Amino acid sequence: MAKDTVRYPDEVVEEIDTLVDDGMFESKSEFYRFSAEYVLTLIDPDHDVETFNFDEIKSELDITEEDHAKALGTDGGTFFLDAVITVRKQGLRGNYEAAERFIDTHYEATDQECIILEELLGTYREGTPNQP
């Protein structure tokens, strides 16, 4: 088994210590192994979990398939598709200012995703071939 050193903010370590002290996890190592494997399963549903007792820990934490789906989001894991859906809805309804507020609230003006969303919004302002 490989060993890797990772630094975490003090507040994160304190929260993990509390979980271990409360008995939710046997050790910090178990927490880190479970957490890494869990995130990998979110990213890749075909990920082959190797952490001992992974399913048992997941069950004890009461992580349901619904919780799992919420963690992934509409598009299977990224906020961007949710943002596209929001901007599209607002654009179709002519709520351009609401779409702009959404973009400005969630993205920096120079972010690539922001530029793409603004371009998408622009297509609704200009009207698509199916719109007047």
Summary of the structure (lengths in Angstrom):
residues: 132
radius of gyration: 20.8
end to end distance: 62.4
largest distance: 63.3
contacts: 284
relative contact order: 0.07
helix: 63%
strand: 0%
